[in-house]
């Protein structure tokens, strides 16, 4: 849910350009300029096509203004902000890979527990169970390859 005008009832607060300008102590024209340069991106558009910005944009604007005070050029600021975005995305991928690795380790433990039971099954039952496991394992491997940017197996 998105809330306008700084009212926090839902998950995210969104601001029109004028509200964002007041919160960030910059002019709406500056926000337009930064948006055209790619330093800012609207989070959403309203029904009337107003650009709406989140609290993250307020923080980003403050970082831009701080870097400008330190005499960084707008191009250097853009490169720096893009680098931070890439690092953030990289951390998310690393977390997801770690989570998948833990999940796979849990599955391996469960397979070891189930193995003795498989030997007690009738051949057709064991074959069906193995085929189901093989399909699920292949799906896990495909997902890992996609996450690693390697693409599908086939």
Sine and cosine of phi, psi and omega as CSV:
sin_phi,cos_phi,sin_psi,cos_psi,sin_omega,cos_omega
0.00,0.00,0.65,-0.76,0.00,-1.00
-0.91,-0.40,0.69,-0.73,-0.03,-1.00
-0.88,-0.48,0.70,-0.71,0.00,-1.00
-1.00,-0.09,0.30,-0.95,0.13,-0.99
0.85,0.52,0.63,0.78,0.16,-0.99
0.95,0.30,0.08,1.00,0.05,-1.00
-0.99,0.17,0.82,-0.58,-0.03,-1.00
-0.96,-0.29,1.00,-0.07,0.07,-1.00
-0.92,-0.40,-0.59,0.81,-0.05,-1.00
-0.97,-0.23,-0.47,-0.88,-0.10,-0.99
-0.98,0.20,-0.70,0.72,-0.12,-0.99
-0.80,-0.61,0.66,-0.76,0.10,-0.99
-0.99,-0.14,0.76,-0.65,0.00,-1.00
-0.88,-0.47,0.59,-0.80,-0.06,-1.00
-0.83,-0.55,0.63,-0.78,0.17,-0.98
-0.96,0.29,0.19,-0.98,-0.12,-0.99
-0.86,0.51,-0.64,0.77,0.00,-1.00
-0.91,0.41,-0.65,0.76,0.03,-1.00
-0.92,0.40,-0.66,0.76,0.05,-1.00
-0.88,0.47,-0.66,0.75,0.01,-1.00
-0.88,0.48,-0.70,0.71,0.02,-1.00
-0.89,0.45,-0.69,0.72,-0.01,-1.00
-0.90,0.44,-0.55,0.84,-0.12,-0.99
-0.98,-0.18,-0.06,1.00,-0.03,-1.00
0.85,0.52,0.66,0.75,0.12,-0.99
-0.75,-0.66,0.25,-0.97,-0.01,-1.00
-0.99,0.11,0.43,-0.90,0.09,-1.00
-0.85,0.53,-0.55,0.84,0.02,-1.00
-0.89,0.45,-0.62,0.78,0.05,-1.00
-0.89,0.45,-0.67,0.74,0.02,-1.00
-0.89,0.45,-0.68,0.74,0.08,-1.00
-0.85,0.53,-0.71,0.70,-0.03,-1.00
-0.89,0.46,-0.73,0.69,0.01,-1.00
-0.89,0.46,-0.59,0.81,0.02,-1.00
-0.91,0.40,-0.67,0.74,0.03,-1.00
-0.90,0.44,-0.55,0.84,0.01,-1.00
-0.98,0.20,-0.23,0.97,-0.02,-1.00
1.00,0.00,0.17,0.98,0.05,-1.00
-0.97,0.24,-0.48,0.88,0.02,-1.00
-0.79,-0.61,0.48,-0.88,0.07,-1.00
-0.68,-0.73,0.76,-0.66,0.06,-1.00
-0.88,0.47,0.59,-0.81,0.02,-1.00
-0.99,0.17,-0.45,0.89,-0.08,-1.00
-0.28,-0.96,0.26,-0.97,0.11,-0.99
-0.90,-0.43,0.63,-0.77,0.04,-1.00
-0.98,0.20,0.09,-1.00,0.04,-1.00
-0.86,0.51,-0.58,0.81,0.00,-1.00
-1.00,0.02,0.23,0.97,0.07,-1.00
0.95,0.32,0.37,0.93,0.12,-0.99
-0.96,0.29,0.60,-0.80,0.11,-0.99
-0.97,0.25,0.72,-0.70,0.00,-1.00
-0.86,-0.50,0.69,-0.73,-0.08,-1.00
-0.83,-0.55,0.53,-0.85,-0.04,-1.00
-0.99,-0.13,0.03,-1.00,0.07,-1.00
-0.87,0.49,-0.51,0.86,0.05,-1.00
-0.88,0.47,-0.58,0.82,0.03,-1.00
-0.93,0.36,-0.59,0.81,0.06,-1.00
-0.86,0.51,-0.73,0.68,0.02,-1.00
-0.90,0.44,-0.65,0.76,0.02,-1.00
-0.89,0.46,-0.67,0.74,0.03,-1.00
-0.88,0.47,-0.64,0.77,0.02,-1.00
-0.91,0.42,-0.62,0.78,0.06,-1.00
-0.90,0.44,-0.67,0.74,0.01,-1.00
-0.87,0.50,-0.74,0.67,-0.03,-1.00
-0.90,0.43,-0.62,0.78,0.05,-1.00
-0.90,0.45,-0.67,0.75,0.00,-1.00
-0.93,0.37,-0.58,0.82,0.06,-1.00
-0.89,0.45,-0.62,0.78,0.03,-1.00
-0.90,0.44,-0.48,0.88,0.03,-1.00
-1.00,0.06,0.17,0.98,0.10,-1.00
0.96,0.29,0.42,0.91,0.12,-0.99
-0.97,0.22,0.56,-0.83,0.09,-1.00
-0.98,0.22,0.30,-0.95,0.02,-1.00
-0.89,0.45,-0.55,0.83,0.04,-1.00
-0.91,0.40,-0.67,0.74,0.05,-1.00
-0.90,0.43,-0.61,0.79,0.03,-1.00
-0.90,0.43,-0.70,0.71,0.00,-1.00
-0.87,0.49,-0.72,0.70,0.03,-1.00
-0.87,0.49,-0.68,0.73,-0.01,-1.00
-0.90,0.44,-0.71,0.70,0.00,-1.00
-0.90,0.43,-0.64,0.77,0.04,-1.00
-0.90,0.44,-0.62,0.79,0.03,-1.00
-0.89,0.46,-0.68,0.73,0.01,-1.00
-0.90,0.44,-0.60,0.80,0.05,-1.00
-0.90,0.44,-0.67,0.74,0.00,-1.00
-0.90,0.44,-0.66,0.75,0.02,-1.00
-0.88,0.47,-0.68,0.73,0.01,-1.00
-0.88,0.48,-0.71,0.71,0.03,-1.00
-0.89,0.46,-0.65,0.76,0.00,-1.00
-0.88,0.48,-0.65,0.76,0.02,-1.00
-0.90,0.43,-0.62,0.78,0.02,-1.00
-0.90,0.43,-0.70,0.71,0.01,-1.00
-0.89,0.45,-0.67,0.74,0.01,-1.00
-0.88,0.48,-0.69,0.73,0.03,-1.00
-0.88,0.47,-0.68,0.73,-0.01,-1.00
-0.91,0.41,-0.66,0.75,0.03,-1.00
-0.89,0.45,-0.66,0.75,0.04,-1.00
-0.88,0.47,-0.69,0.73,0.03,-1.00
-0.88,0.47,-0.68,0.73,0.04,-1.00
-0.90,0.44,-0.64,0.77,0.01,-1.00
-0.89,0.46,-0.70,0.72,0.03,-1.00
-0.89,0.46,-0.65,0.76,0.02,-1.00
-0.90,0.44,-0.69,0.73,0.02,-1.00
-0.90,0.44,-0.64,0.77,0.04,-1.00
-0.88,0.47,-0.64,0.77,0.05,-1.00
-0.89,0.45,-0.67,0.74,0.04,-1.00
-0.89,0.46,-0.65,0.76,0.03,-1.00
-0.87,0.48,-0.68,0.74,0.03,-1.00
-0.88,0.47,-0.66,0.75,0.00,-1.00
-0.91,0.41,-0.62,0.78,0.04,-1.00
-0.89,0.46,-0.67,0.75,0.02,-1.00
-0.89,0.45,-0.59,0.81,0.04,-1.00
-0.94,0.34,-0.57,0.82,-0.07,-1.00
-0.99,0.13,-0.43,0.90,-0.08,-1.00
-0.76,0.65,-0.74,0.67,0.02,-1.00
-0.87,0.49,-0.55,0.83,0.01,-1.00
-0.94,0.35,-0.58,0.82,0.02,-1.00
-0.88,0.47,-0.60,0.80,-0.02,-1.00
-0.93,0.37,-0.35,0.94,0.01,-1.00
-1.00,0.01,-0.13,0.99,-0.02,-1.00
-0.99,0.16,0.33,-0.94,0.13,-0.99
-0.93,0.36,0.47,-0.88,-0.06,-1.00
-0.80,0.60,-0.67,0.74,-0.04,-1.00
-0.93,0.37,-0.65,0.76,0.03,-1.00
-0.89,0.46,-0.70,0.72,-0.01,-1.00
-0.89,0.45,-0.65,0.76,0.01,-1.00
-0.89,0.45,-0.69,0.72,0.03,-1.00
-0.89,0.46,-0.70,0.71,0.01,-1.00
-0.89,0.46,-0.68,0.73,0.01,-1.00
-0.90,0.44,-0.69,0.72,0.01,-1.00
-0.87,0.48,-0.65,0.76,0.05,-1.00
-0.90,0.45,-0.68,0.73,0.02,-1.00
-0.90,0.43,-0.66,0.75,-0.03,-1.00
-0.89,0.46,-0.65,0.76,0.01,-1.00
-0.90,0.43,-0.71,0.70,0.01,-1.00
-0.91,0.41,-0.63,0.78,0.03,-1.00
-0.90,0.43,-0.67,0.75,0.02,-1.00
-0.88,0.47,-0.64,0.77,0.02,-1.00
-0.90,0.44,-0.64,0.77,0.04,-1.00
-0.90,0.44,-0.68,0.73,-0.01,-1.00
-0.90,0.43,-0.67,0.74,0.04,-1.00
-0.86,0.51,-0.70,0.71,-0.01,-1.00
-0.89,0.46,-0.67,0.74,0.03,-1.00
-0.89,0.46,-0.69,0.72,0.01,-1.00
-0.89,0.46,-0.65,0.76,0.04,-1.00
-0.90,0.44,-0.67,0.74,0.02,-1.00
-0.89,0.45,-0.59,0.81,-0.01,-1.00
-0.99,0.13,-0.02,1.00,0.04,-1.00
0.98,0.19,0.32,0.95,-0.03,-1.00
-1.00,-0.02,-0.23,0.97,0.00,-1.00
0.99,0.15,0.09,-1.00,-0.01,-1.00
-0.94,0.33,0.31,-0.95,-0.02,-1.00
-0.92,0.39,-0.62,0.78,-0.08,-1.00
-0.99,-0.16,0.00,0.00,0.00,0.00
